[in-house]
C-alpha cells in the first residue's frame, strides 16, 4: 500500500496546534494557547471530502487509501457519551477526473443489501468488483456499521 491513509489525514486534522497571541478575556492579555479538535458526536453517515486543490489552483494527486472499515475511536473526545466505539463501512466514493478549470465526476456505490459495488458514469451503470483507491478519489461516504441504512431509509 502506498500513499497516505485516511487515518493519517484524521491524525493530521486533530493534531494539537499552538496559537500565538490569542486574547484572553479573563486576564485581558495576549497568550499562547493550544487548539485541539476531537469528535464529541458522530453522524450515521460520515462524508469525507478531500482537499484536492491547492491555493495555487493545482490539483493535488496524492493517493489516499480509504479502508473498507474506518475506526474513529482515537479521535473521539474523552468526555463524549458514545456508548460503543464508532465503526464505519465504506459505502460510496465520488471521483473527479480533470483539473481546476474543468473535469468530470463519477461515482461508485455499494448496494446496501447485496454488498455489490456499482460504478456510475453519466448514464452508464456497471457492476464492479470492489472500490479501488486512486488519486481521483474526492469524496468518501461511510455508514456507521451498527446503523446500516437500507434503501428504504435513504
C-alpha positions in Angstrom: 0.0 0.0 0.0 1.4 3.4 -1.0 0.4 6.9 -0.2 -1.4 8.3 2.7 -4.3 6.7 4.6 -7.5 8.3 5.9 -6.1 7.6 9.4 -3.1 9.7 8.5 -5.5 12.5 7.4 -7.6 12.3 10.6 -4.4 12.3 12.7 -3.2 15.5 11.0 -6.7 17.1 11.3 -6.9 16.6 15.0 -3.3 17.4 15.7 -2.7 19.9 18.6 -1.9 23.3 17.2 -0.2 26.2 19.1 -1.8 29.6 18.5 0.2 32.7 19.4 -1.2 36.0 20.6 -4.7 34.9 21.4 -6.6 37.5 23.6 -7.7 36.1 26.9 -10.9 37.9 28.2 -10.2 36.7 31.8 -6.6 38.1 32.2 -7.0 40.7 29.4 -3.7 39.9 27.7 -2.4 38.0 24.8 -1.5 34.4 25.4 -0.2 31.3 23.7 -2.9 28.6 23.6 -3.3 25.1 22.3 -6.1 24.2 19.9 -7.1 20.5 19.5 -10.0 19.1 17.6 -11.9 15.9 18.5 -15.3 14.4 17.8 -18.0 14.6 20.5 -20.9 13.2 18.5 -20.7 11.4 15.2 -23.2 11.1 12.3 -24.8 8.0 10.9 -23.3 8.8 7.5 -19.8 10.3 7.6 -18.9 12.3 4.5 -15.2 13.0 4.0 -14.2 15.5 1.3 -10.5 15.5 0.5 -8.8 18.8 -0.3 -7.8 18.1 -3.9 -6.9 21.7 -5.0 -4.1 23.9 -3.6 -4.2 27.6 -3.1 -2.2 27.9 -6.3 -5.0 26.1 -8.2 -3.0 22.9 -8.7 -4.8 19.6 -8.4 -3.4 17.5 -5.6 -3.0 13.9 -6.8 -1.8 12.2 -3.7 -3.5 8.8 -3.4 -5.4 8.4 -0.2 -6.0 4.8 0.9 -9.5 4.5 2.2 -10.2 1.3 4.2 -13.4 -0.7 3.8 -13.9 -0.2 7.6 -13.0 3.1 9.4 -12.5 3.2 13.1 -12.7 6.6 14.8 -12.0 5.5 18.4 -8.9 7.6 18.9 -10.4 10.8 17.6 -13.4 10.8 20.0 -13.4 13.3 22.8 -12.8 11.7 26.2 -15.9 13.4 27.6 -18.1 12.0 24.8 -21.1 9.9 25.9 -20.9 7.5 23.0 -21.8 4.0 24.2 -20.0 2.0 21.6 -16.8 2.7 19.6 -17.7 4.1 16.2 -17.1 1.8 13.3 -17.9 2.8 9.7 -18.2 0.9 6.5 -17.3 2.5 3.1 -20.5 2.8 1.1 -19.7 5.2 -1.7 -17.0 7.3 -3.4 -17.1 10.3 -5.8 -14.2 10.7 -8.2 -13.0 13.8 -10.0 -11.0 13.4 -13.2 -9.6 16.6 -14.8 -8.2 19.8 -13.3 -9.2 23.0 -11.7 -10.7 24.6 -14.8 -12.8 21.5 -15.8 -13.3 17.9 -15.3 -15.7 15.0 -14.9 -17.3 13.4 -11.9 -18.1 9.7 -11.5 -19.3 7.7 -8.5 -19.1 4.2 -7.1 -21.5 2.9 -4.5 -22.0 -0.3 -2.6 -25.6 -1.7 -2.7 -26.9 -1.7 0.9 -28.5 -5.2 0.7 -26.3 -7.2 -1.7 -22.9 -5.5 -0.8 -22.0 -5.4 -4.5 -20.2 -2.3 -5.9 -21.6 -0.3 -8.9 -19.9 2.5 -10.9 -22.0 5.4 -12.2 -20.7 7.4 -15.1 -23.3 9.7 -16.7 -26.0 7.2 -18.0 -23.7 4.2 -17.6 -24.1 1.9 -14.6 -21.9 -1.1 -14.3 -21.1 -3.7 -11.6 -17.5 -3.5 -10.4 -15.6 -6.0 -8.3 -14.8 -3.6 -5.4 -13.7 0.0 -4.9 -10.0 0.5 -5.6 -8.4 3.7 -4.2 -7.0 6.1 -6.8 -5.7 9.7 -7.0 -9.1 10.6 -8.5 -11.0 9.8 -5.2 -12.6 13.1 -4.0 -15.4 12.3 -1.5 -15.9 9.2 0.6 -19.2 8.1 2.2 -19.1 5.9 5.3 -22.1 4.5 7.1 -22.0 3.6 10.8 -21.8 -0.2 10.9 -24.3 -0.6 13.7 -26.8 1.6 11.8 -26.6 0.5 8.2 -29.3 2.3 6.2 -31.4 0.2 4.0 -32.6 1.6 0.6 -36.0 2.4 2.2 -34.4 4.8 4.7 -32.5 6.9 2.2 
